[in-house]
Amino acid sequence: MNAVRVRGPLCRVACVRGHRLVLRAATRRDVDAVVRLEHTATLTEHRLIPEIAGRRLDARSARRNWRRAIASSRRHLFVAARGVEVLGAIGVDLLVGRHRLAHVRRRIYLHSLFVKPAARRLGLARRLTRLALDWGRSRGAVQARLEMAAPNRSARRLYESVGFRVREMMFARAL
């Protein structure tokens, strides 16, 4: 397998614990690896919020979703890779409000942050999040939003460390 060429302003190269890591826009070659990451994350998410998150991932639908994100001008998928091995990923969508009363006309929505368990604690999640925020800024977005499972304290620390603050709370209850 050949290494993916690295180009563009939204590409970062980092040296972490002796490993050369590249943070870049995903390509179609990365889709299967991202789906595998998503599968692992689905199991973790189900443990955090079992009443909302499913136990299984529809891999076919996930592949289609990520291929569309790669081809879209309003959606993006970034990956962190060591050589051809994908260690992490994050999705970001540009949302444009057209209504005249919209307070925020251009914002981004961050989602699907996955990091391989063996690659955690290397700062990949923070670097991917910053890369997604830079992509949003370059598209004229003035606000970023995301959702996370309330019991996920690690995610909360990460998001607060890059400037996110709690704005809303969602409650759920069995009926």
C-alpha atoms as one frame of an Amber mdcrd trajectory, in Angstrom:
protein
   0.000   0.000   0.000   1.338   3.443  -0.883   1.419   6.318   1.569  -1.090
   9.102   0.982   0.416  12.350  -0.330   0.183  15.216   2.120  -0.765  18.619
   0.759  -2.801  21.658   1.625  -3.001  24.296   4.334  -5.074  22.077   6.647
  -2.460  19.396   7.055  -0.228  19.032  10.081   2.823  16.895  10.721   3.708
  16.120  14.322   6.358  14.064  16.018   4.863  12.334  19.052   6.936   9.920
  21.144   9.265   9.281  18.248   6.482   8.654  15.728   5.846  10.888  12.721
   2.111  11.550  12.634   0.233  13.314   9.872  -3.117  15.006  10.430  -4.841
  15.520   7.097  -8.048  15.385   5.117  -9.260  11.828   4.678  -9.275  10.122
   1.306 -11.384   7.236   0.020  -8.529   4.903   1.006  -9.093   5.825   4.656
 -12.808   4.985   4.774 -12.516   1.328   5.856 -10.082   2.228   8.639 -12.425
   5.003   9.855 -15.354   2.555   9.873 -13.295   0.159  12.029 -12.535   3.029
  14.425 -16.224   3.924  14.504 -17.122   0.326  15.358 -14.786   0.371  18.368
 -16.200   3.748  19.442 -19.762   2.431  19.142 -19.033  -0.208  21.777 -17.568
   2.427  24.120 -20.479   4.807  23.532 -22.974   2.037  24.258 -21.308   1.493
  27.639 -21.582   5.219  28.414 -25.195   5.710  27.268 -26.779   2.269  26.711
 -30.342   3.558  26.349 -29.413   5.795  23.391 -26.359   4.330  21.665 -26.794
   1.067  19.799 -24.521  -1.950  20.149 -23.963  -2.469  16.441 -22.727  -0.354
  13.585 -24.099  -0.661  10.059 -20.730  -0.730   8.274 -22.246  -0.352   4.812
 -24.136   2.781   5.803 -21.068   4.129   7.625 -18.890   3.663   4.518 -21.448
   5.504   2.394 -21.651   8.327   4.959 -17.864   8.834   5.072 -17.505   8.685
   1.286 -20.125  11.414   1.006 -18.354  13.504   3.645 -15.078  13.241   1.734
 -16.758  14.372  -1.493 -18.759  17.217   0.091 -17.860  20.898   0.274 -19.871
  21.344   3.505 -18.689  18.245   5.343 -15.191  17.097   6.060 -13.373  14.161
   7.580  -9.896  14.488   9.020  -7.631  11.629  10.049  -4.483  11.239  12.102
  -2.186   8.683  10.495   1.162   7.051  11.089   2.245   5.976   7.627  -0.837
   4.324   6.150  -2.276   3.359   9.560  -5.208   5.568  10.610  -5.041   6.232
  14.362  -7.876   8.728  14.741 -10.568  10.659  12.919 -13.006  13.540  13.355
 -15.964  14.662  11.274 -17.053  18.273  10.877 -20.072  19.789   9.125 -20.563
  23.402   8.081 -24.090  24.605   8.913 -25.368  27.764   7.247 -28.468  29.454
   8.683 -30.377  31.395   6.077 -33.207  32.685   8.229 -33.030  36.425   8.875
 -33.435  35.905  12.632 -30.622  33.366  12.923 -28.141  34.614  15.541 -25.301
  32.584  14.115 -25.315  32.280  10.329 -22.291  30.019   9.906 -21.268  27.421
  12.457 -19.650  24.037  12.457 -20.765  20.862  14.136 -18.009  18.508  15.295
 -18.819  14.826  15.546 -17.439  11.332  15.320 -14.147  11.848  17.134 -12.461
   8.455  17.239  -8.976   7.509  18.430  -7.623   3.965  18.456  -7.349   2.744
  22.059  -3.629   2.027  21.581  -3.053   5.612  20.377  -4.830   7.412  23.201
  -3.012   9.871  25.480  -0.865  11.119  22.572  -2.805  14.338  22.032  -4.406
  13.156  18.784  -7.955  14.067  19.828  -6.878  17.613  20.710  -4.923  18.010
  17.465  -7.810  16.661  15.372 -10.263  18.960  17.152  -8.059  21.992  16.496
  -7.708  21.006  12.844 -11.506  20.774  12.516 -11.878  24.201  14.183  -9.348
  25.671  11.731 -11.314  24.183   8.824 -14.465  25.848  10.152 -12.744  29.217
  10.530 -11.438  28.957   6.980 -15.065  28.500   5.842 -16.273  31.608   7.702
 -17.838  29.820  10.674 -18.074  31.869  13.864 -19.214  29.144  16.246 -18.538
  25.449  16.840 -20.901  23.005  18.515 -20.760  19.374  19.523 -22.507  16.822
  21.695 -21.013  14.237  23.996 -22.136  11.616  26.479 -22.455  13.178  29.945
 -20.480  10.389  31.711 -17.493  10.859  29.375 -15.273  12.984  31.611 -12.219
  12.607  29.376 -14.095  14.102  26.426 -15.366  16.952  28.585 -11.828  17.791
  29.742 -10.622  17.717  26.138 -13.369  19.998  24.826 -13.044  22.454  27.712
  -9.272  22.600  27.146  -9.834  23.864  23.582 -12.389  26.476  24.633 -15.800
  24.764  24.557 -18.253  25.604  27.329 -21.508  23.926  28.313 -24.428  25.783
  26.723 -27.304  23.319  26.848 -28.161  20.109  28.619 -30.231  17.275  27.284
 -32.214  15.069  29.624 -33.569  11.609  28.830 -36.028   9.422  30.663 -37.544
   6.002  30.066 -41.328   5.963  29.578
